[in-house]
Amino acid sequence: MSGNSSDMKRMFSKDPKVLHGITSHGATCLHISSMLGHEKFSMAVLELNQALSKYLLSKTNSYGETPLIVAVTSGHVSLASSLLKQYKQLQLSEMILKQDNNGDNALHHAIRNGHSNHALKLINAEPDLSQGVNKYGESPMYIAVMRGFNNVFKLLWETKMASHKGPFDDNALHAAVRNENLGIIRTIMGSQPELAREGNKSGHTPVHYAVHRNQTDVIRVILGFDRSLGYLVNSIKEGHPLLVSAASRGHIDVAREILNHCPDAPYSNSANLTILHQAVIDDRVKFVEFILQNRQLDKLINIRDKAGFTALHHAVKSCNPKIVRALLAHKEIDVRIYDSHGRPAFWQLIETKDSTKSLNWVCF
């Protein structure tokens, strides 16, 4: 703990086994000196003899951590670099690759703790570190992209073997979209565009993330590489296409960008709920107006969902006078359409249970 190399050497000369001792948590003297950043002490121990060095460098504590991992997580980058050289000299590659109890290796920790330069050294010394995926599904590449370490991502990408996995079945492109990192997005789309089609456990692809986050520039870049991505649907959540997700959130510029690339992009989900239905249900007045002013979307005005409801049915049911007014003003509106139970739209007002909403119609 004090880093006293002289006393350590005297103790070793009297009893060489003293340096094989461990704490109740399985830590050796090298773990402790690495935790405290005693580089001189650590190197002095490793210079005593090769057998002892291999023992100390290979020992893991109760958390599954090697001295290298301990040095990195404790922020002692210079010591970690010195230890890395010792591992390489003694051909202990399997210990460089060692993952702790959470499945994190030294590269995971270097990136997560912001030590990008040391991360580059680790990758160059042991490229196989890039393949490690921890118990939470995170690869070093995913963490690097999430942290915005473009230089680390670039080197990982160039290794060709690096995993791009992320938690919840996300991948590195999901992470790049989350951070709106257009440079990384272009790199991935340029050489591995299939990542754009990978859905996570909720069925969201990177393009869905861009729609959810109202990232028009990201949509433009991705569809610029592959316009067919504008036709993707969420296979898990009622077959939601991108336009329905945009309508739900009121993201007009995103919807316009999708339509610019894909004029016939799908506009309804598996329940036949169109983007107009969705915008009405979520009270997205501006999005409703966007649809009503777009000639290529005129066909949506009178479409029924599976319950036979038109957008006007939903608007009356929601007691939203502004949307009802906008719908009624459209030249294609048909107020005589009945739902599956033979009821016209105005019946929804009669049957509403929210009297407070009904009072809004005084203003209408």
PLY file of the C-alpha trace (Angstrom):
ply
format ascii 1.0
element vertex 364
property float x
property float y
property float z
element edge 363
property int vertex1
property int vertex2
end_header
0.00 0.00 0.00
2.90 2.37 0.67
4.77 1.37 -2.48
7.90 0.59 -0.50
10.03 -1.44 -2.92
13.00 -1.73 -0.56
11.04 -3.42 2.23
9.34 -5.68 -0.34
12.73 -6.90 -1.62
14.02 -7.55 1.91
10.89 -9.58 2.74
11.25 -11.52 -0.50
14.90 -12.36 0.20
13.89 -13.88 3.55
10.77 -15.70 2.26
10.07 -15.80 -1.51
6.58 -17.19 -0.86
5.50 -13.98 0.84
4.67 -12.43 -2.54
2.29 -15.28 -3.35
-0.03 -14.17 -0.57
-3.56 -12.96 -1.33
-6.22 -11.02 0.55
-9.65 -12.39 1.42
-10.85 -10.94 -1.90
-8.14 -12.73 -3.83
-5.97 -9.67 -4.43
-2.21 -10.08 -4.70
0.35 -7.41 -3.90
0.32 -6.54 -7.63
-3.44 -5.95 -7.58
-3.04 -3.58 -4.64
-0.08 -1.69 -6.07
-1.93 -1.43 -9.41
-5.01 -0.05 -7.65
-2.91 2.61 -5.91
-0.77 3.44 -8.95
2.59 2.38 -7.52
4.34 1.84 -10.83
7.87 1.62 -9.39
6.79 -1.03 -6.86
4.87 -3.01 -9.49
7.78 -3.12 -11.90
10.20 -4.01 -9.08
8.04 -7.03 -8.15
7.88 -8.21 -11.76
11.66 -7.97 -12.12
12.31 -10.47 -9.31
11.85 -13.60 -11.42
9.82 -14.81 -14.38
7.84 -17.49 -12.56
6.63 -15.00 -9.95
5.82 -12.49 -12.68
3.64 -14.97 -14.55
1.88 -15.91 -11.32
1.12 -12.30 -10.33
0.09 -11.18 -13.81
-2.21 -14.17 -14.25
-3.93 -14.04 -10.87
-7.46 -12.66 -10.76
-9.21 -11.31 -7.69
-12.74 -12.18 -6.55
-14.15 -9.72 -9.13
-12.36 -11.56 -11.93
-9.93 -8.67 -12.42
-6.33 -9.01 -13.51
-3.78 -6.40 -12.36
-4.06 -4.88 -15.85
-7.81 -4.37 -15.46
-7.32 -2.97 -11.96
-4.78 -0.42 -13.22
-7.11 0.67 -16.03
-10.22 0.96 -13.86
-8.23 2.88 -11.23
-7.12 5.42 -13.83
-3.40 4.62 -13.75
-2.78 4.62 -17.50
1.02 4.77 -17.37
1.14 1.74 -15.09
-1.38 -0.08 -17.29
0.88 0.52 -20.30
3.88 -0.87 -18.42
1.90 -3.93 -17.35
0.74 -4.47 -20.94
4.38 -4.66 -22.07
5.06 -7.28 -19.38
2.10 -9.39 -20.53
3.35 -9.25 -24.12
6.95 -10.09 -23.16
5.81 -13.12 -21.16
3.39 -14.18 -23.94
0.35 -13.97 -21.67
-2.10 -13.03 -24.39
-4.91 -15.04 -22.79
-4.61 -12.86 -19.67
-4.72 -9.65 -21.69
-8.01 -10.95 -23.10
-9.31 -11.90 -19.67
-12.83 -10.70 -18.89
-13.94 -9.84 -15.37
-17.12 -11.09 -13.69
-19.19 -8.62 -15.73
-17.60 -9.80 -18.95
-15.58 -6.60 -19.40
-12.01 -6.83 -20.61
-9.27 -4.21 -20.31
-10.41 -2.54 -23.54
-13.99 -2.16 -22.31
-12.69 -0.46 -19.18
-10.20 1.77 -21.00
-12.90 3.14 -23.30
-15.54 3.47 -20.58
-13.10 5.36 -18.34
-12.14 7.77 -21.10
-8.61 6.49 -21.72
-8.79 6.57 -25.52
-5.01 6.58 -26.10
-4.55 3.52 -23.91
-7.45 1.88 -25.74
-5.53 2.35 -28.99
-2.45 0.70 -27.42
-4.55 -2.25 -26.26
-6.08 -2.75 -29.71
-2.68 -2.65 -31.40
-1.20 -5.02 -28.82
-4.08 -7.50 -28.80
-6.68 -7.00 -31.58
-8.77 -9.91 -30.27
-9.85 -7.65 -27.39
-12.21 -6.07 -29.92
-14.29 -9.26 -30.02
-15.16 -9.26 -26.33
-18.81 -8.76 -25.43
-19.74 -8.30 -21.78
-22.75 -9.77 -19.95
-24.79 -6.69 -20.85
-24.20 -7.26 -24.56
-21.73 -4.39 -24.99
-18.75 -4.65 -27.32
-15.82 -2.22 -27.10
-16.90 -0.72 -30.42
-20.40 0.02 -29.15
-19.01 1.74 -26.05
-16.53 3.72 -28.18
-19.30 5.00 -30.45
-21.50 5.87 -27.48
-18.60 7.82 -25.94
-17.86 9.61 -29.21
-14.30 8.23 -29.48
-13.99 8.42 -33.27
-10.29 7.46 -33.27
-10.97 4.29 -31.27
-13.93 3.40 -33.49
-11.81 3.92 -36.62
-9.09 1.54 -35.42
-11.65 -1.04 -34.28
-13.45 -0.82 -37.61
-10.17 -1.32 -39.47
-9.42 -4.53 -37.54
-12.31 -6.20 -39.44
-12.77 -8.68 -36.59
-14.30 -6.31 -34.05
-17.75 -7.02 -32.67
-20.33 -4.26 -33.19
-22.85 -5.60 -30.66
-24.65 -3.46 -28.12
-27.17 -4.01 -25.31
-30.79 -4.92 -26.06
-29.58 -6.22 -29.45
-28.52 -2.74 -30.57
-25.44 -2.45 -32.75
-22.79 0.21 -33.37
-24.98 1.93 -35.97
-27.77 2.26 -33.39
-25.19 3.95 -31.14
-24.01 6.28 -33.91
-27.60 7.32 -34.60
-28.21 7.91 -30.89
-25.26 10.34 -30.89
-26.07 11.75 -34.35
-22.49 10.99 -35.40
-22.76 11.42 -39.16
-19.10 10.52 -39.77
-19.42 7.10 -38.16
-22.81 6.57 -39.81
-21.24 7.18 -43.24
-18.36 4.80 -42.46
-20.70 1.99 -41.42
-23.17 2.54 -44.25
-20.31 2.62 -46.73
-18.93 -0.82 -45.90
-21.46 -2.69 -43.75
-24.93 -1.31 -44.65
-26.68 -4.47 -43.47
-26.39 -3.15 -39.90
-29.10 -0.63 -40.81
-31.59 -3.51 -41.15
-30.89 -5.07 -37.77
-33.73 -4.60 -35.31
-33.20 -4.71 -31.55
-35.42 -6.53 -29.06
-38.16 -3.94 -29.64
-37.85 -4.29 -33.39
-36.26 -0.85 -33.76
-33.62 -0.52 -36.47
-31.15 2.38 -36.50
-33.48 4.14 -38.95
-36.35 3.85 -36.45
-34.12 5.49 -33.85
-33.47 8.38 -36.23
-37.20 8.84 -36.78
-37.93 8.72 -33.04
-35.26 11.34 -32.37
-36.33 13.64 -35.19
-32.91 13.40 -36.84
-33.58 14.61 -40.37
-29.89 14.79 -41.29
-29.36 11.19 -40.19
-32.36 10.04 -42.24
-30.99 11.91 -45.26
-27.56 10.27 -44.95
-28.88 6.74 -44.40
-31.48 6.87 -47.18
-28.84 8.45 -49.40
-26.92 5.17 -49.16
-29.99 2.93 -49.44
-33.43 4.40 -50.09
-35.07 1.00 -49.59
-34.53 1.49 -45.84
-37.40 3.98 -45.97
-39.75 1.02 -46.47
-38.77 -0.72 -43.23
-41.46 -1.66 -40.73
-41.16 -2.65 -37.07
-41.83 -6.38 -37.18
-42.65 -6.52 -33.45
-44.84 -3.45 -32.78
-47.90 -3.89 -35.03
-45.81 -3.62 -38.16
-45.25 0.10 -37.63
-43.62 1.72 -40.68
-41.34 4.72 -40.29
-44.00 7.22 -41.33
-46.40 6.05 -38.60
-43.65 6.51 -36.00
-43.00 10.01 -37.35
-46.72 10.84 -37.24
-47.03 9.64 -33.65
-44.30 12.07 -32.61
-45.25 14.91 -34.93
-41.92 14.87 -36.78
-42.87 16.58 -40.02
-39.36 17.17 -41.46
-38.48 13.50 -40.97
-41.67 12.41 -42.73
-40.97 14.83 -45.58
-37.43 13.46 -45.97
-38.71 9.87 -46.11
-41.31 10.80 -48.73
-38.68 12.63 -50.78
-36.66 9.42 -51.04
-39.59 6.99 -51.01
-42.79 8.60 -52.36
-44.72 5.36 -51.89
-43.35 4.53 -48.42
-45.82 2.47 -46.34
-48.26 4.69 -44.47
-50.24 2.24 -42.31
-49.57 -0.50 -39.75
-51.01 -4.00 -39.45
-54.19 -2.57 -37.86
-54.59 -0.38 -40.97
-53.94 2.66 -38.80
-52.59 5.27 -41.19
-50.28 8.16 -40.45
-53.35 10.41 -40.51
-55.15 8.23 -37.94
-52.00 8.22 -35.78
-51.49 11.98 -35.97
-55.15 12.55 -35.02
-55.00 10.08 -32.10
-51.86 11.76 -30.74
-53.22 15.30 -31.26
-50.44 16.24 -33.68
-52.30 19.16 -35.28
-49.36 20.39 -37.38
-48.72 16.90 -38.71
-52.39 16.55 -39.65
-52.16 19.83 -41.54
-48.98 18.61 -43.26
-50.83 15.53 -44.52
-53.89 17.49 -45.63
-51.70 19.89 -47.63
-49.78 17.08 -49.37
-51.50 16.02 -52.60
-49.78 12.64 -52.69
-51.45 11.80 -49.36
-55.03 12.72 -50.35
-55.94 9.03 -50.42
-55.56 8.84 -46.62
-58.47 11.18 -45.85
-61.24 8.57 -45.87
-59.33 5.33 -45.20
-60.82 3.18 -42.43
-58.82 1.32 -39.79
-59.75 -2.22 -38.68
-62.59 -0.83 -36.54
-63.91 1.02 -39.56
-62.86 4.39 -38.13
-61.77 7.17 -40.45
-59.53 9.96 -39.24
-62.69 12.03 -38.71
-64.11 9.36 -36.38
-60.93 9.53 -34.28
-60.88 13.33 -34.31
-64.48 13.58 -33.06
-63.83 10.89 -30.45
-60.80 12.86 -29.21
-62.90 16.06 -29.08
-60.27 18.04 -30.97
-62.07 20.90 -32.78
-58.95 22.14 -34.59
-58.35 18.78 -36.22
-62.05 18.26 -37.01
-62.17 21.69 -38.64
-59.10 20.91 -40.73
-60.52 17.56 -41.85
-63.92 18.99 -42.73
-62.26 21.69 -44.82
-60.55 19.14 -47.05
-62.23 18.71 -50.42
-61.97 14.89 -50.32
-63.62 14.39 -46.90
-66.65 12.10 -46.79
-68.65 12.69 -43.59
-71.12 9.92 -44.47
-68.69 7.03 -43.93
-69.85 4.61 -41.21
-67.63 2.55 -38.92
-67.91 -1.24 -38.53
-71.00 -0.79 -36.33
-72.80 1.48 -38.77
-72.09 4.72 -36.91
-71.06 8.00 -38.55
-68.30 10.12 -37.08
-70.56 12.50 -35.13
-71.81 9.58 -32.99
-68.38 9.51 -31.34
-69.19 12.88 -29.77
-72.48 11.60 -28.40
-70.80 8.54 -26.89
-67.77 10.28 -25.37
-67.46 9.78 -21.63
-65.25 12.80 -21.06
-67.64 15.72 -20.56
-64.71 18.09 -20.01
-63.47 17.43 -23.54
-66.98 17.81 -24.93
-67.12 21.38 -23.58
-64.28 22.29 -25.94
-66.78 22.19 -28.76
-68.25 25.49 -27.54
-65.14 27.12 -28.99
-65.65 25.25 -32.24
0 1
1 2
2 3
3 4
4 5
5 6
6 7
7 8
8 9
9 10
10 11
11 12
12 13
13 14
14 15
15 16
16 17
17 18
18 19
19 20
20 21
21 22
22 23
23 24
24 25
25 26
26 27
27 28
28 29
29 30
30 31
31 32
32 33
33 34
34 35
35 36
36 37
37 38
38 39
39 40
40 41
41 42
42 43
43 44
44 45
45 46
46 47
47 48
48 49
49 50
50 51
51 52
52 53
53 54
54 55
55 56
56 57
57 58
58 59
59 60
60 61
61 62
62 63
63 64
64 65
65 66
66 67
67 68
68 69
69 70
70 71
71 72
72 73
73 74
74 75
75 76
76 77
77 78
78 79
79 80
80 81
81 82
82 83
83 84
84 85
85 86
86 87
87 88
88 89
89 90
90 91
91 92
92 93
93 94
94 95
95 96
96 97
97 98
98 99
99 100
100 101
101 102
102 103
103 104
104 105
105 106
106 107
107 108
108 109
109 110
110 111
111 112
112 113
113 114
114 115
115 116
116 117
117 118
118 119
119 120
120 121
121 122
122 123
123 124
124 125
125 126
126 127
127 128
128 129
129 130
130 131
131 132
132 133
133 134
134 135
135 136
136 137
137 138
138 139
139 140
140 141
141 142
142 143
143 144
144 145
145 146
146 147
147 148
148 149
149 150
150 151
151 152
152 153
153 154
154 155
155 156
156 157
157 158
158 159
159 160
160 161
161 162
162 163
163 164
164 165
165 166
166 167
167 168
168 169
169 170
170 171
171 172
172 173
173 174
174 175
175 176
176 177
177 178
178 179
179 180
180 181
181 182
182 183
183 184
184 185
185 186
186 187
187 188
188 189
189 190
190 191
191 192
192 193
193 194
194 195
195 196
196 197
197 198
198 199
199 200
200 201
201 202
202 203
203 204
204 205
205 206
206 207
207 208
208 209
209 210
210 211
211 212
212 213
213 214
214 215
215 216
216 217
217 218
218 219
219 220
220 221
221 222
222 223
223 224
224 225
225 226
226 227
227 228
228 229
229 230
230 231
231 232
232 233
233 234
234 235
235 236
236 237
237 238
238 239
239 240
240 241
241 242
242 243
243 244
244 245
245 246
246 247
247 248
248 249
249 250
250 251
251 252
252 253
253 254
254 255
255 256
256 257
257 258
258 259
259 260
260 261
261 262
262 263
263 264
264 265
265 266
266 267
267 268
268 269
269 270
270 271
271 272
272 273
273 274
274 275
275 276
276 277
277 278
278 279
279 280
280 281
281 282
282 283
283 284
284 285
285 286
286 287
287 288
288 289
289 290
290 291
291 292
292 293
293 294
294 295
295 296
296 297
297 298
298 299
299 300
300 301
301 302
302 303
303 304
304 305
305 306
306 307
307 308
308 309
309 310
310 311
311 312
312 313
313 314
314 315
315 316
316 317
317 318
318 319
319 320
320 321
321 322
322 323
323 324
324 325
325 326
326 327
327 328
328 329
329 330
330 331
331 332
332 333
333 334
334 335
335 336
336 337
337 338
338 339
339 340
340 341
341 342
342 343
343 344
344 345
345 346
346 347
347 348
348 349
349 350
350 351
351 352
352 353
353 354
354 355
355 356
356 357
357 358
358 359
359 360
360 361
361 362
362 363
